Amino acid sequence: MSLIAWYHIIEIQITIIDSGACDWQVTVTSQRIVQLSIELLVCSISPFPNHIDITWLVFFDQNHRQVRNVVVPLDSLLILPMFLRCYLFCRFMALRSRQFQDAATRSIASLNRVAVDFKFVLKTMMFEHPLRVLCTFTLTFWIVTAWIFMHCERQSAIKEDNAYLNSIWFIMITFKSIGYGDIVPNTYCGRVLAITAGIVVFEQHNN
């Protein structure tokens, strides 16, 4: 967390030099404060050392007519938002990109008030290698989302063999907006993952 705060301090110093501001408070905007707060919150989420149990609402039968509360460890819930830390990999890609390290590109972007951030780098990569970027994003999304879906459904009373392979199959089918119905989520956490996959498909079709 200290490294994240130090990164934003360096960003503020670079912004002061680029803009020629005399006071550092000019560059500390509300957007930067909110961004820093969210990043610190995301990176602060971690399992507790003590064993704490919570109740998890699951469906008890295959027809989803009976619902009951199951006692599960709190660590099972805290593991899920820890995947939000993957945004650090996006920042690493932006800092190690050719566009960010090229002084000429950054100078031209600064004169035109264009930020050389992950969004800019991603658009450049999509323009140069669209198929590679799309395939990498899709496979990464399937693998990560399938693991989260399997972890959510692990607390269900309905046990299945090859849970991870079935989770990958469910995410792939949901991602393609087909939905055969052979595998359905038995927890509300799994349903949220299915809705998320559908939203991602909708956004991709619009773009």
C-alpha positions in Angstrom: 0.0 0.0 0.0 2.9 2.3 0.7 4.2 1.7 -2.9 0.8 2.7 -4.3 0.9 6.0 -2.3 4.5 6.6 -3.4 3.4 6.0 -7.1 0.7 8.7 -6.8 3.2 11.1 -5.2 5.5 10.6 -8.1 2.6 11.2 -10.5 1.8 14.4 -8.7 5.4 15.6 -9.0 5.5 14.8 -12.7 2.2 16.7 -13.2 3.6 19.7 -11.4 6.6 19.8 -13.7 4.6 19.3 -16.8 2.0 22.0 -15.9 4.4 24.4 -14.3 2.2 24.8 -11.3 3.7 26.5 -8.2 1.6 24.6 -5.6 1.1 20.9 -5.4 -2.5 21.3 -4.3 -3.4 22.4 -7.8 -2.6 18.9 -9.1 -4.4 17.1 -6.3 -7.9 16.9 -7.8 -10.9 15.1 -6.4 -10.6 12.4 -9.1 -7.1 11.6 -8.0 -8.2 11.4 -4.3 -11.0 9.1 -5.1 -8.8 6.9 -7.3 -6.2 6.7 -4.5 -8.8 5.8 -1.9 -10.3 3.1 -4.1 -6.8 1.6 -4.8 -6.0 1.6 -1.1 -9.3 0.0 -0.3 -8.9 -2.8 -2.9 -5.3 -3.6 -1.8 -6.3 -3.6 1.8 -8.7 -6.5 1.4 -7.1 -9.7 2.7 -8.1 -12.7 4.7 -8.2 -12.3 8.5 -5.8 -14.3 10.7 -8.7 -15.5 12.9 -11.4 -17.9 11.8 -14.6 -16.1 11.3 -17.8 -17.7 9.9 -20.6 -16.1 8.0 -23.9 -17.3 6.5 -24.1 -18.0 2.8 -27.4 -18.2 1.0 -27.6 -21.2 -1.4 -30.2 -23.2 -3.3 -30.7 -26.6 -1.9 -32.2 -28.6 -4.8 -31.8 -28.8 -8.5 -35.1 -27.0 -9.1 -34.0 -24.0 -7.1 -37.1 -24.1 -4.9 -35.5 -24.6 -1.5 -33.1 -22.0 -0.1 -31.1 -22.3 3.1 -28.2 -20.6 4.9 -24.8 -22.4 5.0 -22.1 -21.4 7.4 -18.8 -20.7 5.5 -15.5 -19.0 6.5 -15.2 -15.3 5.9 -12.0 -15.9 3.9 -14.2 -17.5 1.2 -15.8 -14.1 0.7 -12.7 -12.0 1.0 -10.8 -14.0 -1.6 -13.2 -12.9 -4.4 -12.6 -9.1 -4.3 -8.8 -9.7 -4.1 -8.9 -10.3 -7.9 -9.5 -6.6 -8.3 -5.8 -6.2 -7.7 -5.3 -7.3 -11.2 -5.6 -3.7 -12.2 -1.9 -3.4 -11.1 -1.0 -5.6 -14.1 -2.7 -3.1 -16.4 -0.6 -0.3 -14.8 2.5 -2.4 -15.3 1.6 -2.9 -19.0 1.2 0.9 -19.4 4.5 1.7 -17.7 6.4 -0.9 -19.7 4.8 -0.1 -23.0 6.7 1.4 -26.0 4.4 4.4 -26.1 5.0 5.3 -22.4 8.8 4.9 -22.6 9.2 6.8 -25.9 10.1 10.4 -25.0 8.9 11.8 -28.4 5.4 10.1 -28.0 5.0 11.4 -24.5 6.0 14.9 -25.6 3.6 15.0 -28.4 0.8 13.6 -26.2 1.6 16.2 -23.5 1.3 19.0 -26.0 -2.0 17.7 -27.2 -3.2 17.1 -23.6 -3.5 13.3 -24.2 -2.7 11.0 -21.3 -0.4 8.1 -22.1 -2.2 5.7 -19.7 -3.5 2.1 -20.0 -6.5 3.2 -22.0 -4.2 4.9 -24.6 -1.9 1.9 -24.7 -4.8 -0.6 -25.0 -6.2 1.4 -28.0 -2.8 1.4 -29.6 -2.5 -2.4 -29.1 -6.0 -3.0 -30.4 -5.1 -1.0 -33.5 -1.8 -2.8 -34.1 -2.8 -6.4 -33.0 -6.6 -6.6 -32.7 -6.9 -10.4 -32.8 -4.1 -11.0 -30.3 -5.4 -8.5 -27.8 -9.0 -9.8 -28.1 -8.0 -13.5 -27.7 -5.8 -12.7 -24.7 -8.5 -10.7 -23.0 -11.2 -13.4 -23.7 -9.0 -16.3 -22.4 -8.0 -14.4 -19.3 -11.6 -13.4 -18.6 -12.7 -17.0 -18.9 -10.0 -18.5 -16.7 -10.4 -15.9 -13.9 -14.2 -15.8 -13.9 -14.4 -19.5 -14.0 -12.3 -19.8 -10.9 -14.4 -17.3 -9.1 -17.6 -19.0 -10.2 -16.2 -22.4 -9.0 -15.3 -20.8 -5.6 -18.8 -19.4 -5.3 -20.5 -22.7 -6.2 -18.2 -24.7 -3.9 -20.3 -23.6 -1.0 -23.5 -25.0 -2.6 -25.0 -28.2 -1.3 -25.1 -29.6 -4.9 -21.7 -31.1 -5.4 -20.3 -31.8 -8.9 -17.3 -33.6 -10.3 -14.8 -31.6 -12.5 -16.1 -28.4 -11.0 -13.5 -26.1 -12.6 -14.0 -27.6 -16.1 -17.8 -27.2 -15.7 -17.3 -23.6 -14.6 -15.2 -22.8 -17.7 -17.9 -24.4 -19.8 -20.6 -22.3 -18.1 -18.7 -19.1 -18.4 -17.9 -19.8 -22.1 -21.5 -20.5 -22.9 -22.8 -17.5 -21.0 -20.1 -15.3 -22.6 -21.4 -16.4 -26.0 -24.9 -15.5 -24.9 -26.1 -19.1 -25.7 -27.0 -20.6 -22.3 -27.9 -24.3 -22.8 -29.1 -24.6 -19.2 -27.2 -27.8 -18.4 -25.2 -25.9 -15.8 -26.8 -23.3 -13.7 -25.6 -21.3 -10.6 -26.8 -22.5 -7.3 -25.8 -19.4 -5.3 -26.5 -15.7 -5.6 -22.7 -15.2 -6.0 -22.7 -17.4 -9.1 -25.7 -15.5 -10.5 -23.9 -12.2 -10.1 -21.0 -13.7 -12.1 -23.4 -14.9 -14.8 -24.8 -11.3 -15.0 -21.3 -9.9 -15.1 -20.4 -12.2 -18.0 -23.5 -11.1 -19.8 -22.7 -7.4 -19.3 -19.2 -7.9 -20.8 -20.7 -9.6 -23.8 -23.2 -6.7 -24.3 -20.3 -4.2 -24.1 -18.2 -6.1 -26.6 -21.1 -6.3 -29.1 -21.7 -2.5 -28.7 -18.0 -1.8 -29.3 
